[in-house]
Amino acid sequence: MIKTVKESGFCYGVQGAIHKANAQQGSNIYIYGDLVNNQHVMDRYRKKGFKVVETINEIPNNSTVIIRAHGIPRKDYEVLAKKNAKIIDCTCPKVKNIHKIVSDKPRVIIIGKHNHPETIGTHGWCKEGAAIIVTEASHLHDIESDTKPICVVGQTTCKKAWWDKAVAQITAKFPHAEIHDTLCDVTAKRITKATEMAKESDIMVVVGDKKSANSLELYEACKLECPTTLFVSSLEEMLNVKNFPETGLRIGLAGSASAPADIIEDIHGFLLFTNFLAQAKNEIETAADEYLQKVIVSVKGKAFLPEAIKDFYDQNQGGKRIRGAMIKLGAEIAGEKSDGFLPVAMAYELFQTAILIHDDIIDKSPMRRGRATIHTAESDPHFGNSRAICIGDYGLFLANKILAESNIPPETLIKIFRLFSQIQLTTLEGEIMDVSLPMHPIDIPDDYENFTNTVGHIFEYKTAWYTLVGPIMLGAIYSGADDNLLNLLHDITMPLGIAFQIKDDLLGIYGSEESLGKPALSDIHEKKQTLLYGYAYKHATEAQRVALDAIYGNPTATIQDLDTVREIFEATGAKLYADNEIERLSKISLHLINTMPEAHKTILQGLVHYLITRKF
């Protein structure tokens, strides 16, 4: 279960700053300091061509200058005026109000952090020598007594506990001090809501920037209530969290005032889908294990069969179950929320294991899912291959048997069998193309379009249909989906399936053996024909092509050779091209997902982010 604090994301001050900055266009735009304390936001402005500077001397005359939300000292406005700058003032209204309060006071105490940009800006609006900054480490009793009236303000994101303590000590020493509670009430409300959620959560996730004071305070407050609180700034950081999330966990999510809504939404969707996947995996594996154990018992006494089915059972362990989960997802999108999808999902997962056994023979792969492949277990290679083919075939027929013996209504079952048969044929068509292409190579430099079209068909048939399109449509058919929904699910998952394969090819070159569950050199050894490889070869220099010809497809290629291939892929722009294609295709899927009912958008968005950001 995933819950998000409703108050998460940009406060109105940051929203206003972002809105003003986004409206600016041109080539001579400067942001004076970080607009907001979030590096992901600032990186976006840098990509737009905005120049982010830390000192006013870096800003040339006649520039457009965006003032950060934290504000700047008064003298900096004067310097910018002399530079004839066009000022886009994005200072938070609450901070602007503090500047007004302190500007004419003879003596000011600012409660906050010495090096925080907001505090520096506020200090710069005070009269010369009139202000001191009081931090948590300050000794308030050292403040000298004076006949001048004292005005007290605070950094808007100052910790409430520290503010109360400091104010109490100041008023004890200076009873007539003029106290202005300038703390941001939005931050306080957010912390209250987040800590309430943290108390009820097994894991709490706080989204923010490590440089942001309000982010750190939010994290620290949540961690007091939930020791397993995580602090992340992006979806990419979530991917580095090991073994998370697991099914059944109560997960809370809160975003700081400087956390972009899209990053919070991406993380929410990712958590929602991974939790869904974990639950589906558990359901499918429990059902499949129970079924295969019964099959092993049923062949007891028949020569060689129990051992063969046991090998199939072992090979079926450890998969991600993404295809079975897609069947469950399709069923739920079309309206069914029960375990009735299990026969379809279980049959599909056995179908996958069966063809992977065959695929391992084709690829000469010694490992699958972190364990030795079936065909490599025998001392006689021909016998090992023959036995593995038979075991794979057995799995294919078991998949059909599971469906035939299910309690699915006949009319629906016929539709499922019809699509399932088409998926099987389409997958094998892609496999035939994939196996044949290296033996009948296309001249990439001279016939690049033909190469990309052929590889594109392989991706569509062998991956997209098999991994995403077919399974989600099977699940939807099980729940009685009409043609309009089936067509929409097809259109959403087809580009995503191709992006999934491009990502897989990137991982095949740049992933580790531990994360892949197979040898890191397997794609090179088998001369896997990919868009990544094709782009590199097309744009390679003569020397780079000679190197690729010597390495790619060489069964004795080494880790050093892999490093050479990686260098060529990066130098030719192939890696960047692949990354851009993944982004382009996923955006097509996300655009179509936005046409779905609200109830299904988030988890489908999570599916997209899960598939394109994975590291395995």
TASUL-V228257 format. One record per residue. N is the residue number from 1. RES is the residue in three letters. PSI is psi in radians with two decimals (none if undefined). NEAR is the number of other ideal C-beta (glycine too) atoms within 10 Angstrom. Layout:
N,RES,PSI,NEAR
N,RES,PSI,NEAR
This chain:
1,MET,2.23,12
2,ILE,2.21,25
3,LYS,2.43,15
4,THR,2.36,22
5,VAL,2.14,25
6,LYS,-0.55,9
7,GLU,0.14,17
8,SER,2.64,23
9,GLY,-3.02,23
10,PHE,2.33,24
11,CYS,3.00,24
12,TYR,-0.48,13
13,GLY,-0.78,23
14,VAL,-0.71,25
15,GLN,-0.77,15
16,GLY,-0.71,16
17,ALA,-0.79,26
18,ILE,-0.74,21
19,HIS,-0.79,11
20,LYS,-0.75,16
21,ALA,-0.70,23
22,ASN,-0.42,11
23,ALA,-0.19,8
24,GLN,2.43,15
25,GLN,2.61,9
26,GLY,-3.14,10
27,SER,-0.04,8
28,ASN,0.90,14
29,ILE,2.26,19
30,TYR,2.45,19
31,ILE,2.10,23
32,TYR,1.74,26
33,GLY,3.05,23
34,ASP,2.18,21
35,LEU,-0.80,24
36,VAL,2.81,28
37,ASN,1.20,29
38,ASN,1.98,28
39,GLN,-0.48,16
40,HIS,-0.71,17
41,VAL,-0.80,21
42,MET,-0.62,18
43,ASP,-0.60,11
44,ARG,-0.69,15
45,TYR,-0.65,20
46,ARG,-0.68,12
47,LYS,-0.50,8
48,LYS,-0.16,12
49,GLY,0.01,11
50,PHE,2.53,21
51,LYS,2.11,17
52,VAL,2.09,17
53,VAL,2.69,15
54,GLU,-0.40,10
55,THR,2.63,9
56,ILE,-0.40,19
57,ASN,-0.35,9
58,GLU,-0.15,12
59,ILE,2.06,21
60,PRO,2.92,11
61,ASN,2.67,9
62,ASN,0.52,10
63,SER,2.81,21
64,THR,2.17,18
65,VAL,2.13,23
66,ILE,2.12,24
67,ILE,2.28,24
68,ARG,2.78,24
69,ALA,-0.47,31
70,HIS,-0.23,27
71,GLY,2.94,27
72,ILE,2.85,25
73,PRO,2.75,17
74,ARG,-0.71,13
75,LYS,-0.46,11
76,ASP,-0.59,19
77,TYR,-0.68,18
78,GLU,-0.71,10
79,VAL,-0.74,14
80,LEU,-0.62,21
81,ALA,-0.71,10
82,LYS,-0.49,9
83,LYS,0.03,16
84,ASN,0.69,9
85,ALA,2.54,21
86,LYS,1.96,14
87,ILE,2.20,16
88,ILE,1.72,18
89,ASP,1.88,14
90,CYS,0.30,23
91,THR,2.35,21
92,CYS,2.35,23
93,PRO,-0.63,10
94,LYS,-0.69,19
95,VAL,-0.71,22
96,LYS,-0.71,14
97,ASN,-0.67,14
98,ILE,-0.72,25
99,HIS,-0.71,19
100,LYS,-0.73,9
101,ILE,-0.79,19
102,VAL,-0.27,24
103,SER,-0.50,14
104,ASP,0.24,11
105,LYS,2.46,21
106,PRO,-0.39,14
107,ARG,2.18,22
108,VAL,2.37,26
109,ILE,2.13,25
110,ILE,2.07,27
111,ILE,1.98,25
112,GLY,-2.68,27
113,LYS,2.40,18
114,HIS,-0.77,13
115,ASN,0.17,9
116,HIS,2.38,21
117,PRO,-0.58,22
118,GLU,-0.77,27
119,THR,-0.71,27
120,ILE,-0.75,19
121,GLY,-0.80,22
122,THR,-0.77,29
123,HIS,-0.62,18
124,GLY,-0.12,17
125,TRP,-0.07,24
126,CYS,2.76,24
127,LYS,2.67,13
128,GLU,2.14,5
129,GLY,0.12,8
130,ALA,-0.31,16
131,ALA,2.56,20
132,ILE,2.62,15
133,ILE,2.22,19
134,VAL,2.06,21
135,THR,3.09,17
136,GLU,-0.44,13
137,ALA,-0.08,7
138,SER,2.69,16
139,HIS,1.80,8
140,LEU,-0.46,16
141,HIS,-0.22,8
142,ASP,-0.16,7
143,ILE,2.19,17
144,GLU,2.50,5
145,SER,2.57,8
146,ASP,2.67,10
147,THR,-0.24,6
148,LYS,2.47,11
149,PRO,2.54,13
150,ILE,2.31,20
151,CYS,2.27,21
152,VAL,2.19,25
153,VAL,2.91,27
154,GLY,2.64,27
155,GLN,2.36,27
156,THR,-0.49,28
157,THR,0.33,27
158,CYS,2.49,28
159,LYS,2.30,23
160,LYS,-0.72,16
161,ALA,-0.74,11
162,TRP,-0.72,17
163,TRP,-0.88,19
164,ASP,-0.74,12
165,LYS,-0.79,14
166,ALA,-0.76,22
167,VAL,-0.72,17
168,ALA,-0.74,10
169,GLN,-0.66,16
170,ILE,-0.80,19
171,THR,-0.47,14
172,ALA,-0.63,11
173,LYS,-0.58,12
174,PHE,1.42,19
175,PRO,-0.47,7
176,HIS,0.24,7
177,ALA,2.47,16
178,GLU,1.87,15
179,ILE,2.20,16
180,HIS,1.89,15
181,ASP,1.69,12
182,THR,0.21,22
183,LEU,2.55,20
184,CYS,2.06,21
185,ASP,-0.43,11
186,VAL,-0.73,18
187,THR,-0.75,22
188,ALA,-0.77,13
189,LYS,-0.72,12
190,ARG,-0.78,25
191,ILE,-0.72,23
192,THR,-0.85,14
193,LYS,-0.72,15
194,ALA,-0.73,28
195,THR,-0.58,20
196,GLU,-0.73,13
197,MET,-0.68,21
198,ALA,-0.64,25
199,LYS,-0.52,13
200,GLU,0.15,12
201,SER,2.55,24
202,ASP,-0.61,14
203,ILE,2.38,21
204,MET,2.32,29
205,VAL,2.12,28
206,VAL,2.21,28
207,VAL,2.15,31
208,GLY,-3.07,27
209,ASP,2.45,23
210,LYS,-0.35,13
211,LYS,-0.16,15
212,SER,2.18,23
213,ALA,-0.75,26
214,ASN,-0.52,26
215,SER,-0.80,25
216,LEU,-0.71,19
217,GLU,-0.71,22
218,LEU,-0.78,31
219,TYR,-0.84,24
220,GLU,-0.67,14
221,ALA,-0.71,21
222,CYS,-0.66,26
223,LYS,-0.52,17
224,LEU,-0.55,12
225,GLU,-0.48,17
226,CYS,1.77,22
227,PRO,-0.51,10
228,THR,0.88,14
229,THR,2.30,22
230,LEU,2.52,19
231,PHE,1.92,20
232,VAL,2.70,20
233,SER,-0.21,22
234,SER,2.96,18
235,LEU,-0.64,24
236,GLU,-0.67,13
237,GLU,-0.56,13
238,MET,-0.56,21
239,LEU,-0.35,17
240,ASN,-0.04,9
241,VAL,2.08,12
242,LYS,2.46,5
243,ASN,0.82,5
244,PHE,2.40,18
245,PRO,2.90,22
246,GLU,2.73,14
247,THR,2.50,14
248,GLY,-0.15,11
249,LEU,2.54,16
250,ARG,2.00,15
251,ILE,2.18,24
252,GLY,2.57,26
253,LEU,2.24,24
254,ALA,2.40,32
255,GLY,2.46,27
256,SER,3.05,32
257,ALA,-0.32,30
258,SER,0.25,30
259,ALA,2.13,31
260,PRO,2.48,20
261,ALA,-0.64,12
262,ASP,-0.59,11
263,ILE,-0.73,21
264,ILE,-0.76,23
265,GLU,-0.70,21
266,ASP,-0.78,21
267,ILE,-0.70,24
268,HIS,-0.84,25
269,GLY,-0.72,23
270,PHE,-0.80,24
271,LEU,-0.71,25
272,LEU,-0.79,23
273,PHE,-0.74,23
274,THR,-0.61,21
275,ASN,-0.71,21
276,PHE,-0.77,20
277,LEU,-0.74,23
278,ALA,-0.71,18
279,GLN,-0.79,15
280,ALA,-0.74,23
281,LYS,-0.79,19
282,ASN,-0.77,14
283,GLU,-0.81,20
284,ILE,-0.77,24
285,GLU,-0.67,18
286,THR,-0.80,12
287,ALA,-0.74,18
288,ALA,-0.73,24
289,ASP,-0.78,14
290,GLU,-0.73,10
291,TYR,-0.82,18
292,LEU,-0.57,22
293,GLN,-0.69,13
294,LYS,-0.65,9
295,VAL,-0.72,17
296,ILE,-0.74,16
297,VAL,-0.67,10
298,SER,-0.41,12
299,VAL,0.13,16
300,LYS,2.34,9
301,GLY,-0.24,7
302,LYS,2.19,10
303,ALA,2.27,7
304,PHE,-0.28,10
305,LEU,-0.78,16
306,PRO,-0.70,16
307,GLU,-0.67,12
308,ALA,-0.79,18
309,ILE,-0.60,23
310,LYS,-0.68,16
311,ASP,-0.71,16
312,PHE,-0.76,22
313,TYR,-0.82,18
314,ASP,-0.72,15
315,GLN,-0.40,24
316,ASN,-0.15,21
317,GLN,2.61,14
318,GLY,0.07,13
319,GLY,2.87,20
320,LYS,-0.38,13
321,ARG,0.49,23
322,ILE,-0.63,21
323,ARG,-0.75,22
324,GLY,-0.66,30
325,ALA,-0.61,26
326,MET,-0.62,27
327,ILE,-0.78,31
328,LYS,-0.74,29
329,LEU,-0.78,26
330,GLY,-0.70,29
331,ALA,-0.72,27
332,GLU,-0.63,20
333,ILE,-0.64,22
334,ALA,-0.04,21
335,GLY,-0.15,11
336,GLU,2.14,18
337,LYS,1.31,10
338,SER,-3.10,9
339,ASP,0.23,13
340,GLY,-0.34,15
341,PHE,-0.28,26
342,LEU,-0.77,22
343,PRO,-0.69,23
344,VAL,-0.81,28
345,ALA,-0.74,29
346,MET,-0.76,27
347,ALA,-0.71,26
348,TYR,-0.70,26
349,GLU,-0.61,27
350,LEU,-0.65,25
351,PHE,-0.75,23
352,GLN,-0.83,23
353,THR,-0.70,26
354,ALA,-0.84,22
355,ILE,-0.39,21
356,LEU,-0.60,20
357,ILE,-0.75,27
358,HIS,-0.73,20
359,ASP,-0.63,18
360,ASP,-0.58,23
361,ILE,-0.81,19
362,ILE,-0.76,13
363,ASP,-0.09,19
364,LYS,0.69,15
365,SER,2.23,19
366,PRO,-0.24,13
367,MET,2.59,16
368,ARG,2.27,21
369,ARG,0.61,16
370,GLY,0.12,12
371,ARG,2.85,12
372,ALA,2.46,14
373,THR,2.73,22
374,ILE,-0.71,25
375,HIS,-0.28,24
376,THR,-0.06,17
377,ALA,-0.26,12
378,GLU,2.57,14
379,SER,-0.52,6
380,ASP,1.95,9
381,PRO,-0.71,12
382,HIS,-0.75,9
383,PHE,-0.72,12
384,GLY,-0.78,17
385,ASN,-0.79,19
386,SER,-0.80,14
387,ARG,-0.74,20
388,ALA,-0.69,24
389,ILE,-0.77,15
390,CYS,-0.74,14
391,ILE,-0.72,23
392,GLY,-0.78,22
393,ASP,-0.70,13
394,TYR,-0.73,19
395,GLY,-0.68,25
396,LEU,-0.76,18
397,PHE,-0.56,11
398,LEU,-0.69,20
399,ALA,-0.79,24
400,ASN,-0.66,16
401,LYS,-0.72,14
402,ILE,-0.78,22
403,LEU,-0.78,18
404,ALA,-0.56,12
405,GLU,0.07,9
406,SER,2.98,18
407,ASN,0.34,7
408,ILE,2.33,20
409,PRO,2.45,11
410,PRO,-0.77,7
411,GLU,-0.74,9
412,THR,-0.70,15
413,LEU,-0.67,19
414,ILE,-0.75,11
415,LYS,-0.69,18
416,ILE,-0.80,22
417,PHE,-0.67,14
418,ARG,-0.83,11
419,LEU,-0.72,17
420,PHE,-0.75,22
421,SER,-0.71,11
422,GLN,-0.68,13
423,ILE,-0.76,21
424,GLN,-0.78,18
425,LEU,-0.77,12
426,THR,-0.74,18
427,THR,-0.78,20
428,LEU,-0.55,15
429,GLU,-0.77,16
430,GLY,-0.66,20
431,GLU,-0.72,18
432,ILE,-0.77,13
433,MET,-0.76,16
434,ASP,-0.71,23
435,VAL,-0.64,14
436,SER,-0.56,13
437,LEU,-0.80,17
438,PRO,-0.49,13
439,MET,-0.31,7
440,HIS,1.12,7
441,PRO,2.57,12
442,ILE,2.40,17
443,ASP,1.77,10
444,ILE,-0.85,21
445,PRO,-0.65,11
446,ASP,-0.42,9
447,ASP,0.87,12
448,TYR,-0.68,16
449,GLU,-0.73,8
450,ASN,-0.70,12
451,PHE,-0.88,23
452,THR,-0.61,16
453,ASN,-0.75,12
454,THR,-0.82,19
455,VAL,-0.65,23
456,GLY,-0.70,14
457,HIS,-0.68,14
458,ILE,-0.78,24
459,PHE,-0.73,24
460,GLU,-0.82,20
461,TYR,-0.85,21
462,LYS,-0.49,23
463,THR,-1.03,22
464,ALA,-0.88,26
465,TRP,-0.78,25
466,TYR,-0.65,24
467,THR,-0.71,22
468,LEU,-0.94,29
469,VAL,-0.96,23
470,GLY,-0.90,26
471,PRO,-0.77,29
472,ILE,-0.57,29
473,MET,-0.63,27
474,LEU,-0.80,24
475,GLY,-0.73,28
476,ALA,-0.68,27
477,ILE,-0.71,24
478,TYR,-0.65,26
479,SER,0.17,19
480,GLY,0.51,15
481,ALA,2.55,23
482,ASP,3.07,9
483,ASP,-0.60,7
484,ASN,-0.78,8
485,LEU,-0.72,19
486,LEU,-0.74,17
487,ASN,-0.69,12
488,LEU,-0.76,17
489,LEU,-0.65,25
490,HIS,-0.84,17
491,ASP,-0.52,15
492,ILE,-0.76,24
493,THR,-0.32,28
494,MET,-0.96,20
495,PRO,-0.58,23
496,LEU,-0.64,26
497,GLY,-0.66,24
498,ILE,-0.72,23
499,ALA,-0.66,27
500,PHE,-0.75,25
501,GLN,-0.69,22
502,ILE,-0.72,22
503,LYS,-0.73,22
504,ASP,-0.69,20
505,ASP,-0.64,21
506,LEU,-0.78,18
507,LEU,-0.57,17
508,GLY,-0.45,19
509,ILE,-0.68,22
510,TYR,-0.13,17
511,GLY,2.88,19
512,SER,2.76,10
513,GLU,-0.61,14
514,GLU,-0.76,9
515,SER,-0.55,12
516,LEU,-0.50,18
517,GLY,0.26,16
518,LYS,2.91,20
519,PRO,2.40,13
520,ALA,-0.37,18
521,LEU,0.05,21
522,SER,-0.69,17
523,ASP,-0.63,25
524,ILE,-0.77,24
525,HIS,-0.69,18
526,GLU,0.02,19
527,LYS,0.92,17
528,LYS,2.19,21
529,GLN,1.92,24
530,THR,2.85,21
531,LEU,-0.57,21
532,LEU,-0.87,26
533,TYR,-0.76,25
534,GLY,-0.75,19
535,TYR,-0.75,23
536,ALA,-0.80,27
537,TYR,-0.68,22
538,LYS,-0.71,17
539,HIS,0.14,17
540,ALA,2.71,21
541,THR,2.99,11
542,GLU,-0.73,7
543,ALA,-0.68,9
544,GLN,-0.64,19
545,ARG,-0.67,17
546,VAL,-0.74,11
547,ALA,-0.76,17
548,LEU,-0.72,21
549,ASP,-0.60,12
550,ALA,-0.51,12
551,ILE,-0.86,21
552,TYR,1.97,23
553,GLY,-0.02,16
554,ASN,2.00,14
555,PRO,-0.20,10
556,THR,0.20,8
557,ALA,2.51,18
558,THR,3.07,12
559,ILE,-0.62,10
560,GLN,-0.66,8
561,ASP,-0.68,17
562,LEU,-0.74,17
563,ASP,-0.67,10
564,THR,-0.77,18
565,VAL,-0.76,24
566,ARG,-0.76,13
567,GLU,-0.72,12
568,ILE,-0.75,24
569,PHE,-0.62,25
570,GLU,-0.72,13
571,ALA,-0.62,14
572,THR,-0.13,20
573,GLY,0.13,13
574,ALA,-0.72,25
575,LYS,-0.76,19
576,LEU,-0.72,12
577,TYR,-0.78,19
578,ALA,-0.76,24
579,ASP,-0.73,15
580,ASN,-0.66,12
581,GLU,-0.72,18
582,ILE,-0.77,21
583,GLU,-0.76,11
584,ARG,-0.83,11
585,LEU,-0.68,23
586,SER,-0.56,22
587,LYS,-0.60,13
588,ILE,-0.81,16
589,SER,-0.79,25
590,LEU,-0.65,17
591,HIS,-0.77,11
592,LEU,-0.60,18
593,ILE,-0.57,20
594,ASN,-0.21,10
595,THR,-0.08,10
596,MET,2.79,18
597,PRO,2.60,7
598,GLU,-0.59,6
599,ALA,-0.41,9
600,HIS,-0.15,14
601,LYS,-0.89,16
602,THR,-0.79,20
603,ILE,-0.59,22
604,LEU,-0.66,24
605,GLN,-0.68,23
606,GLY,-0.66,25
607,LEU,-0.81,28
608,VAL,-0.88,25
609,HIS,-0.62,23
610,TYR,-0.78,22
611,LEU,-0.61,22
612,ILE,-0.20,19
613,THR,0.02,17
614,ARG,2.74,16
615,LYS,0.39,13
616,PHE,none,12
